[in-house]
Amino acid sequence: MPSSGAADEYGLPTHPPCPFCDGNDTELVSPFGSVLSVAAFWCRSCHSAFEVLKWGNPPASPSPDGETYRPASQPPDRETGRRGDGGKGGAPDG
């Protein structure tokens, strides 16, 4: 099994809470789970395997014009129907 330093190396939480028992006695099993966007962990308390999203809430990124935008995976804005920041400085329309 990877060492606790491996979690830091991959930017993962060292001991994320178990979604089944809320225990913190967890360990990284693999930095790559069933898909590349998750990491596999094991709970020593309830003996359950679980996965943690690596990029659950990505930070806003600056665009070339200095505005900020969010990735396209963010839900559309309810008023404009556009993704990200509602069309106020995101990626240019194509």
N, C-alpha and C positions, 0 to 999 in steps of 0.2 A: 504494500500500500504506500501511496505517496506520503512524504513527511509533511508536517504542518507548514514547513517552509514552502512547499509546493503551492499551497493555497495563496500565499503572498506573491509567489512568482507569477501566478496567473491572474492576480488581482481579484481573488475570490475570498469570501469570508472564511475565517479560520474555523469557527464553530457556529454555523448558522443554526437557529432553533429548529427542532424537528417539527414538521407540520402535523404529526400524529399525537405526540405527547408533550410538546413545547419544551422538551429537554434540550440542554445545551451540550450534552456529552456526545458530540457528533464528530465525525472525521471524514476527510476527503478520501473517497475511494478512487475516483478518476476525474481529472479535469475535463474530460469529455464524456458526456452521458449518451443517451440514445440519439441525440442530435448534437451538432457542434455548439448550439447556443445554450446548452445546459451542462452543469457539472454534477457528477454522482456523489452522494454523501451517504453515510451509514450512521444510524443512531444506536449508540451502545446501550441506552436505557430501555428502549422498547424493541430493539433488534429489527428495525425497519429501514429499508432503503428508500431514499427520496432524491429528487433532483432539484437543483436551484438554477433559476435563470441567471445567466451571466450578465446580460445587458437589459435588465428589467426596466430601467428608467434612464435612458441615455441623456446626458446633459445637452443643453442647447449649444449649437455650434455657430461660430460667426461665419457669415457669408462674405464674399469679396468686398461688398459695399459697406461692411461694418454692422449690418443688421444681424439679428439672430434668427435661426430657424431650427425646427425639429425634424427628425427623419420622417420619411413618408409613411412609416408604420403608425404614426400618430393618427387618431381618428380625425375625420374632417370637422372643421369648425361648423357649428350648427347654423350660424347666420349666413356664411358665405358658401358653405359646401366645399371649401378648399381645405387641404391638409396643412399641417404645420401651424404657422402663426396667423392663419386667416388671410393670407395673401399680402401681408404688410412687410415684405422684404425677404421672402423665402427664395427658393430657386426660381430663375426666370422661366416664364411659360414658353413652351416650345412650339 
